[in-house]
Amino acid sequence: MRFLGLGDNVVDIYESRQTMYPGGNALNFAVFARKLGFESAFLGAFGTDQIAEHVQASAKAYEVDLSHCRIYEGENGYARVTLKDGDRVFLGSNRGGVLSQYGLTISNKDVEYLKSFDLIHCNINGFSDDALPLIHQLGIPMSYDFSSEFTEEDIKRVAKYIDIACFSCSHLTEDELKDLASRVSGYGCDGVLCTQGEKGAFFFTKGQCYRQPAHYIKARDTMGAGDAFLTCFLVHYYTALGNAAGKNEAIKKALDLAADFSAQQCLVEGSFGMGKKIDITEE
């Protein structure tokens, strides 16, 4: 099985430590898939600064394929963060850097490469939404992370192209989650994964609701925990389906594995480590 993260990459600059850690939902997906033992790639845009160099070196250290990434003159994406009791607090960003300036155009030249993957993961901050119709037309399964800041229009616009919608929604009640899943299904996407941090996660499909309790651990840093959960769930779920496993059991096992992988992620600094000192006055 081969998996592709399509869209964003950043570094999270921990101001109190003056240390940057590579991340971004699409890149995290690719790295976590590799950590779980699968072939993976990232397709996105890098800048030409020291941040971009560090992100690329970090991804290559995990043997993530970057062969089709774009390089644009300018700043790579970054976010400034701090930690409060192990939880991340965002202080600001450059809104994706060159990715937001130039976007991520997928052309017919990329088609054969895209067709080599079993699942492509995109997200609301990846500037890759224009590629969704093409990927959908190719028949490649897609997952999409709406994160926590999404609108009904976002869901309506994207859902018809994707197979699994992911949401970070610790602020919603179980009834509100069910209502969200029903609306997403009505727009054309039947699989809905909702992560709720320490409250666990829910997966909805074909009218069924699966609840997964969190695996508790004393968190060192929660950065990337949600991305770890969705990645682990998706790669194991799709692998199990490819092996003709029963769908019900595939879902339950994938959710439990994801809860464990996500908990272990909370012991890692940044999204997947690879911290490097940076003079924040230069950025």
C-alpha positions in Angstrom: 0.0 0.0 0.0 1.2 3.5 -0.9 -0.1 6.7 0.6 0.3 10.4 -0.4 0.0 13.5 1.7 -1.0 16.3 -0.7 -0.8 20.0 0.5 0.8 21.8 3.4 4.1 21.6 5.2 5.3 24.0 7.9 7.6 24.3 10.9 6.1 24.9 14.3 8.4 27.4 16.0 8.3 26.9 19.8 9.2 30.4 20.9 10.1 29.5 24.5 12.6 27.0 23.2 13.7 28.9 20.1 13.3 25.5 18.3 11.5 24.6 15.1 9.8 21.3 14.5 8.6 20.2 11.0 4.9 19.5 10.6 1.8 20.4 8.7 -1.2 18.0 8.3 -0.2 16.6 4.8 3.4 16.2 5.7 2.6 14.6 9.0 0.3 12.1 7.2 3.2 11.1 5.0 5.7 10.8 7.8 3.4 9.0 10.2 2.5 6.5 7.4 6.2 5.8 7.0 6.6 5.4 10.8 3.8 2.8 10.6 5.8 0.9 7.9 4.1 1.9 4.7 5.4 3.5 1.5 4.5 7.2 1.5 5.1 10.5 -0.3 4.5 14.1 0.2 3.5 16.5 -2.7 3.6 20.1 -1.7 5.5 23.4 -2.1 8.7 24.4 -0.3 10.3 27.8 0.0 14.0 28.6 -0.3 14.9 29.4 3.3 16.5 27.5 6.1 13.0 26.4 7.3 12.4 24.7 3.9 15.8 23.0 4.0 15.1 21.6 7.5 11.6 20.3 6.6 12.9 18.6 3.5 15.9 17.0 5.3 13.6 15.8 8.1 11.1 14.2 5.7 13.9 12.5 3.7 15.3 11.1 7.0 12.0 9.2 7.3 12.4 8.1 3.6 9.3 10.1 2.5 9.3 10.6 -1.3 9.5 14.3 -2.1 10.2 13.8 -5.8 7.2 15.7 -7.1 7.3 18.7 -4.8 7.5 22.2 -6.0 10.1 24.7 -5.0 9.2 28.4 -5.0 11.4 31.4 -4.1 10.4 32.8 -0.7 9.4 31.8 2.8 8.4 28.3 3.7 5.3 28.0 5.9 5.7 28.4 9.6 3.6 28.8 12.7 4.6 30.3 16.1 3.5 28.2 19.1 4.0 27.8 22.8 3.0 25.0 25.2 0.6 25.3 28.1 0.3 22.2 30.3 1.4 20.1 27.3 -1.2 21.6 25.0 -0.2 23.7 22.0 -1.2 27.3 21.8 -0.9 29.0 18.4 0.5 32.5 18.4 0.5 33.3 14.7 1.8 32.2 11.3 2.8 33.4 7.8 -0.3 31.5 6.4 1.6 28.8 4.6 4.3 31.0 3.1 5.0 30.2 -0.6 2.1 27.7 -0.7 -0.4 30.4 -0.1 1.3 32.7 -2.6 1.6 30.2 -5.5 -0.9 27.5 -4.6 -0.5 23.9 -5.6 -1.6 23.2 -9.1 -2.0 19.6 -10.1 -1.7 19.0 -13.9 -2.1 16.1 -16.2 1.7 15.6 -15.9 1.1 14.4 -12.3 -1.6 11.9 -13.2 0.5 8.8 -13.5 2.2 9.6 -10.3 -1.0 10.1 -8.4 -2.4 6.9 -9.8 0.4 5.0 -8.0 -1.2 5.6 -4.6 -3.9 3.7 -2.8 -5.1 6.7 -0.8 -4.4 10.5 -1.1 -4.9 12.7 2.0 -5.6 16.4 1.7 -6.8 19.1 4.1 -8.4 22.5 4.4 -5.1 24.3 4.8 -3.4 22.6 1.9 -4.3 24.9 -1.0 -5.0 21.7 -3.0 -8.8 21.8 -3.3 -8.6 22.5 -7.0 -7.1 19.1 -7.5 -10.0 17.2 -5.8 -12.2 16.8 -9.0 -9.3 15.4 -11.0 -8.3 12.9 -8.3 -11.9 11.9 -7.8 -12.2 11.4 -11.6 -9.2 9.1 -11.4 -11.0 6.9 -8.9 -8.3 7.2 -6.2 -9.7 7.1 -2.6 -9.3 10.4 -0.8 -9.4 11.5 2.8 -9.7 15.2 3.8 -9.1 16.9 7.1 -11.4 19.8 7.8 -9.6 20.4 11.1 -11.6 22.4 13.6 -12.3 25.6 11.7 -14.7 24.8 8.9 -17.9 26.1 7.5 -21.0 24.3 6.1 -20.0 25.6 2.7 -16.5 24.0 3.0 -18.1 20.6 3.7 -20.7 21.0 0.9 -17.9 22.0 -1.6 -15.5 19.2 -0.8 -17.6 16.2 0.5 -18.8 15.0 -3.0 -15.2 14.3 -4.0 -13.9 12.4 -0.9 -14.3 9.1 0.8 -13.5 9.9 4.4 -13.9 13.3 6.0 -11.9 14.0 9.2 -12.8 16.6 11.8 -11.2 17.8 15.0 -14.2 18.6 17.2 -13.7 18.2 20.9 -16.2 21.1 21.4 -19.1 19.1 20.0 -21.5 16.7 21.9 -22.2 13.2 20.6 -25.5 14.3 19.3 -23.8 17.2 17.4 -21.3 14.8 16.0 -24.0 12.5 14.7 -25.7 15.5 13.1 -22.4 16.6 11.5 -21.9 13.1 10.1 -25.4 13.0 8.7 -24.9 16.3 6.9 -21.5 15.2 5.5 -23.1 12.0 4.3 -25.9 14.0 2.7 -23.3 16.0 0.7 -21.8 12.8 -0.7 -19.2 11.5 1.7 -20.2 8.5 3.8 -17.1 8.0 6.0 -16.7 10.6 8.8 -13.9 10.5 11.4 -14.2 12.8 14.4 -11.4 13.1 16.9 -11.9 14.7 20.3 -8.6 14.5 22.0 -8.8 13.0 25.5 -12.5 12.2 24.9 -11.6 9.7 22.2 -13.0 9.5 18.6 -16.0 8.5 16.6 -16.2 7.0 13.1 -19.5 7.1 11.2 -20.3 5.1 8.1 -23.4 3.8 6.4 -25.5 4.7 9.4 -23.2 3.0 11.9 -21.4 4.7 14.8 -18.2 3.4 16.2 -16.8 5.0 19.4 -13.1 4.7 20.3 -12.0 5.7 23.9 -8.7 7.5 24.2 -5.7 5.6 25.4 -4.5 7.8 28.3 -0.9 8.8 28.8 0.8 11.7 30.5 1.3 14.0 27.6 4.6 15.8 27.0 3.4 17.6 23.8 0.1 17.1 22.0 1.3 18.5 18.7 0.4 16.1 15.9 -1.7 13.8 18.0 -4.8 14.2 15.9 -2.8 13.8 12.7 -1.3 10.6 14.2 -4.7 9.3 14.9 -6.2 9.9 11.5 -3.1 8.6 9.7 -3.0 5.4 11.7 -6.7 4.8 11.3 -6.7 5.5 7.5 -3.7 3.4 6.6 -4.8 0.4 8.6 -8.4 0.7 7.5 -7.6 0.8 3.8 -5.0 -1.9 4.2 -7.6 -4.2 5.9 -10.1 -3.5 3.2 -7.5 -4.4 0.6 -7.0 -7.7 2.3 -10.7 -8.4 2.2 -11.1 -8.2 6.0 -14.6 -7.7 7.4 -15.4 -4.0 7.4 -16.8 -4.0 10.9 -13.7 -5.6 12.4 -11.4 -3.5 10.2 -12.9 -0.3 11.6 -12.7 -1.5 15.2 -9.1 -2.6 14.9 -8.0 0.5 13.0 -9.6 2.7 15.6 -7.9 0.9 18.5 -4.5 1.0 16.8 -5.0 4.7 16.1 -5.8 5.4 19.7 -2.5 3.8 20.8 -0.4 5.4 18.1 -1.9 8.8 19.0 -1.2 8.4 22.7 2.4 7.5 22.0 2.7 10.6 19.8 2.0 12.7 22.9 5.4 11.7 24.2 7.2 13.2 21.1 8.3 16.8 20.9 6.7 18.6 18.0 4.8 16.6 15.4 7.5 14.0 14.8 10.6 15.3 16.5 13.5 16.6 14.4 13.7 19.8 16.4 16.4 22.4 15.4 17.4 25.6 17.0 16.4 28.8 15.2 16.9 32.5 15.9 13.3 33.7 15.9 14.4 37.3 15.4 15.4 36.2 11.8 11.9 34.9 10.9 
